[in-house]
Amino acid sequence: MKTEVFRVDPGNPDKYALRKAASVIRSGGLVAFPTETVYGLGANALDPKAVRKIFAAKGRPVDNPLIVHVHEPGGAAYLGVVDGRSRKLMDLFWPGPLTLVIAAAPGVPSEVTGGLETVAVRMPDHPVALVLISASGVPVAAPSANRSGRPSPTTAGAVIEDLDGRIEIVLDAGPTDVGVESTVLDVTGDVPVLLRPGGVSIESIRKAVGDVVFSPCGKEAGRSPGTRYRHYAPSIPVVLLDPEGVWKNDPRIGDARLPVAYVGISPAPVPVFAQVRFESVKQYAGGLFSALREMERSGAGVILAELPPEEGVGLAVRDRLRRAAMKPVNGNS
């Protein structure tokens, strides 16, 4: 398969490219497209065969649920149960990087839900994504457009690096803004449960709806895309620079055979072979995945990554770094 790349101006999306991409979606193909968070790999969410192509292209475990993207809040009601609290959250944060896990409607394929009775839904805040979904005429299932386990793509180049020849079209609208995936919030119970921190902070959600439980590893966590397996990992190991100094005991730091690359905000605490430093936690979130990919290409043997404060979008950066540093389990990566 030859992957076509179309450069698209977010302010004035090319109609031909969008029409062609929408046609691919409707016909059961795969299109990588930009959102405000990362690039997504889209297929018709109501076509089980098309959805299975996502898993094949990514090498993604089939029990890992997908986020379904809609172009207007009303689209969520066709996919599941939208109650008053969900509508309030949609009014406040949609379009935007908040995914809501709701009870799934009968017509949502099990390939999308991962065999669960819930479905994850969001409305992205990117003009190209919204036009594509609207023109397709169907809800679009879309995980990040990368090989499973790799750092998520925040540029079209990263998509091509992982998926060239595996998908039909890439819509290139330049780098994404937020840089980490959406927040995933389960609203099926009496108290909302934060399953994955992301572009909308837990502080903002609590301000909107009151008590929120943070349970990234609890029994509900399996309802969230992107939490069941090792994710976001570059091809070289990641060691976390933590305040407790645990990293100092890691034999990979100080091993002369493993030049150290550094990613973070503070100055590197050891001599480094290469580094990417950010001026703020927001910039760290926006550039994290690109930095991990850059450091793995640098010739370094290990990445030392600073954990930012556990607040705001820093919570999402910490989550991604911890998952990137995980050791593969049962071959899943």
C-alpha positions in Angstrom: 0.0 0.0 0.0 1.2 3.5 -0.8 0.6 6.1 1.8 -0.4 9.5 0.5 0.5 12.6 2.5 -1.6 15.8 2.0 -0.4 19.0 3.5 -3.4 20.8 5.0 -3.7 24.4 6.2 -5.7 24.2 9.5 -7.1 27.7 8.8 -8.3 26.8 5.3 -8.3 23.0 4.9 -7.9 21.8 1.4 -11.3 20.5 0.2 -9.9 17.9 -2.2 -7.7 16.4 0.5 -10.5 16.3 3.1 -13.0 14.9 0.6 -10.6 12.1 -0.4 -9.8 11.3 3.2 -13.5 11.2 4.1 -14.1 8.9 1.2 -11.4 6.5 2.5 -13.0 6.5 5.9 -16.5 5.7 4.5 -15.0 2.9 2.3 -13.4 1.2 5.3 -9.9 2.6 5.0 -7.5 4.3 7.5 -6.6 8.0 7.7 -4.1 9.6 10.0 -5.3 13.1 11.0 -4.3 15.9 13.4 -6.1 16.7 16.7 -5.1 19.2 19.3 -3.5 16.4 21.3 -1.7 14.0 19.0 -2.2 12.6 15.5 -5.0 10.0 15.4 -5.4 6.9 13.2 -9.1 7.0 12.1 -11.6 4.5 10.8 -15.3 4.2 10.6 -16.3 3.4 14.2 -19.4 1.6 13.1 -17.6 -0.7 10.7 -16.0 -3.7 12.6 -13.9 -4.7 9.7 -12.5 -1.2 9.3 -11.8 -0.9 13.1 -9.9 -4.2 13.0 -7.6 -2.6 10.4 -6.5 -0.1 13.1 -5.3 -2.9 15.3 -3.5 -4.6 12.5 -1.8 -1.4 11.3 -0.7 -0.5 14.8 0.0 -4.0 16.1 -2.3 -3.0 19.0 -3.8 -5.6 21.4 -7.4 -6.2 20.4 -8.7 -5.9 23.9 -7.6 -2.3 24.2 -10.6 0.0 23.7 -10.6 2.9 21.3 -11.8 6.5 21.5 -14.6 7.4 19.2 -14.4 11.0 17.8 -17.5 13.0 17.0 -17.8 16.5 15.3 -20.5 17.8 17.6 -21.7 17.0 21.1 -25.0 15.5 19.8 -23.0 12.7 18.2 -22.3 11.2 21.6 -25.9 10.4 22.2 -25.9 7.9 19.3 -23.0 6.1 20.8 -24.1 5.8 24.5 -25.9 7.2 27.5 -25.4 10.9 27.9 -26.7 12.2 31.3 -26.9 15.6 32.7 -23.4 15.5 34.2 -22.0 14.4 30.9 -23.7 17.2 29.1 -22.3 19.7 31.6 -18.8 18.4 31.0 -19.3 18.5 27.2 -20.5 22.1 27.5 -17.5 23.1 29.4 -14.7 21.1 27.7 -15.8 20.2 24.2 -14.4 20.6 21.8 -11.2 19.8 23.7 -8.9 17.1 25.2 -11.5 15.4 27.4 -12.7 11.9 26.7 -15.8 10.6 28.5 -16.4 6.9 29.2 -20.2 6.3 29.0 -22.4 3.3 28.8 -22.3 2.1 25.2 -25.3 1.9 22.9 -26.1 -1.6 21.5 -24.8 -0.7 18.0 -21.3 0.1 19.0 -19.0 -2.7 17.8 -17.2 -4.7 20.4 -14.0 -4.0 18.4 -14.3 -0.4 19.5 -15.3 -1.1 23.2 -12.7 -3.8 23.7 -15.6 -6.1 24.7 -16.8 -3.8 27.4 -20.2 -2.3 28.0 -18.7 1.2 27.9 -17.5 3.4 25.1 -15.0 6.3 25.2 -16.1 9.4 23.3 -14.7 12.9 22.6 -15.0 15.9 20.3 -11.5 17.1 19.3 -10.6 20.8 19.1 -8.9 20.9 15.7 -10.5 22.2 12.5 -9.1 19.5 10.3 -10.3 16.7 12.5 -13.8 18.3 12.8 -14.2 18.8 9.1 -12.9 15.2 8.4 -15.4 13.6 10.8 -18.3 15.7 9.5 -17.5 15.0 5.9 -17.1 11.3 6.6 -20.7 11.2 8.0 -19.7 8.6 10.6 -18.1 8.7 14.1 -14.4 8.0 13.8 -12.6 5.6 16.0 -9.0 6.9 16.4 -6.2 5.9 18.7 -2.8 7.6 18.3 -1.3 7.1 14.8 1.8 5.2 15.8 3.0 1.6 16.2 1.7 0.2 19.5 3.9 1.1 22.4 5.8 3.8 20.6 5.8 7.5 21.6 2.6 9.1 20.3 3.0 11.2 17.1 2.7 15.0 17.3 3.8 15.5 13.7 2.9 13.9 10.4 6.6 12.9 10.1 6.3 10.7 13.2 3.2 9.1 11.7 5.1 8.2 8.5 8.0 7.0 10.6 5.8 4.3 12.1 3.0 3.7 9.7 4.2 4.4 6.1 2.8 1.8 3.8 0.3 0.6 6.4 -2.4 3.2 5.9 -4.0 5.1 3.0 -3.7 8.8 3.9 -1.9 11.1 6.3 -3.3 14.7 6.7 -0.4 16.9 7.6 -1.5 20.0 9.4 1.8 20.7 11.3 2.7 20.0 14.9 -0.1 19.4 17.4 -0.6 21.9 20.3 -1.3 20.0 23.5 1.2 17.2 22.8 -0.2 14.6 25.3 -3.4 12.6 24.7 -6.8 13.5 26.1 -7.9 13.1 29.7 -10.1 10.0 30.1 -12.9 10.4 32.6 -15.4 7.5 33.5 -18.8 9.0 34.2 -20.8 5.8 34.5 -20.8 5.7 38.3 -21.9 8.0 41.1 -18.5 9.7 41.3 -16.5 10.4 38.1 -13.2 8.4 37.9 -10.1 9.8 36.2 -8.7 6.9 34.3 -6.0 8.7 32.3 -4.7 12.3 33.0 -4.3 14.4 29.9 -4.9 17.8 28.4 -7.7 18.7 30.8 -6.5 18.9 34.4 -8.2 17.0 37.2 -8.3 20.4 39.0 -10.5 21.8 36.2 -12.8 18.8 36.3 -13.2 18.9 40.1 -14.1 22.6 39.8 -16.8 21.7 37.3 -18.4 18.6 38.9 -17.0 18.2 42.4 -15.4 15.0 43.7 -13.3 13.0 41.2 -11.5 9.8 42.0 -8.1 9.3 40.4 -7.7 5.6 39.6 -5.2 5.0 36.9 -4.5 1.4 38.2 -7.9 0.6 39.8 -10.5 -1.9 38.6 -12.0 0.7 36.3 -8.7 1.5 34.5 -9.3 -1.1 31.8 -12.1 1.0 30.4 -9.6 3.6 29.3 -7.7 3.5 26.0 -4.0 3.6 26.5 -3.7 2.2 30.0 -3.6 -1.6 29.7 -0.1 -2.0 28.2 3.3 -0.4 28.1 3.0 2.8 26.0 4.9 5.8 24.8 8.3 4.0 24.9 11.2 4.9 22.6 13.6 2.2 21.4 16.1 2.9 24.2 15.3 2.6 27.9 13.9 5.5 30.0 15.1 6.1 33.6 13.0 8.5 35.6 14.7 11.4 37.4 12.6 11.5 40.6 13.0 13.7 43.7 13.8 10.7 45.9 17.0 10.0 44.0 16.1 6.5 43.0 17.6 7.0 39.6 21.1 7.3 41.2 20.9 3.6 41.9 20.0 2.6 38.3 23.1 0.9 36.8 22.2 2.2 33.4 23.1 5.8 34.5 26.9 5.9 34.7 27.5 2.9 32.4 30.1 4.1 30.0 28.6 1.9 27.3 25.3 3.9 27.5 25.6 7.6 26.7 22.9 9.5 28.5 20.3 11.7 26.8 18.3 14.0 29.1 14.7 15.3 28.8 13.3 17.8 31.3 13.1 21.3 32.7 15.8 21.5 35.3 19.5 21.3 34.4 20.7 17.7 33.8 22.2 16.3 37.0 24.9 14.3 35.1 27.0 14.8 32.0 24.8 14.1 29.0 25.4 13.1 25.4 22.3 14.9 24.2 19.4 16.8 25.7 16.1 18.6 25.2 15.1 21.1 27.9 11.8 22.9 28.3 11.0 26.2 29.9 7.7 25.1 31.4 5.6 22.1 32.2 3.2 23.1 29.4 6.1 23.1 26.9 7.2 19.8 28.3 3.9 18.3 27.6 3.8 19.7 24.1 7.3 18.5 23.2 7.6 15.3 25.2 6.9 12.7 22.5 9.0 14.5 19.9 11.8 14.8 22.4 11.7 11.0 23.1 11.9 10.3 19.4 14.7 12.8 18.9 16.7 11.3 21.8 16.4 7.7 20.5 17.9 8.9 17.2 20.7 10.8 18.9 22.9 7.8 19.4 22.3 7.8 23.2 21.9 4.5 25.0 19.5 5.6 27.8 17.2 8.5 28.4 17.1 10.2 31.8 13.7 12.0 32.0 12.7 14.4 34.7 9.3 14.0 36.4 7.5 17.3 36.6 5.3 18.4 39.5 2.2 16.3 40.1 -0.4 18.9 39.2 -2.1 20.3 36.1 -0.8 18.9 32.8 2.3 17.7 34.8 0.2 14.8 36.0 -0.2 13.7 32.4 3.5 14.1 31.7 4.3 12.0 34.7 1.8 9.3 33.6 3.3 9.1 30.1 6.9 8.9 31.4 6.1 6.2 33.9 4.5 4.1 31.2 7.4 4.7 28.9 9.8 3.5 31.6 7.9 0.3 32.2 9.5 -3.0 31.3 7.6 -4.9 28.5 5.2 -7.5 29.9 4.5 -10.7 27.9 6.0 -9.2 24.8 3.5 -6.3 24.8 5.1 -3.0 23.9 
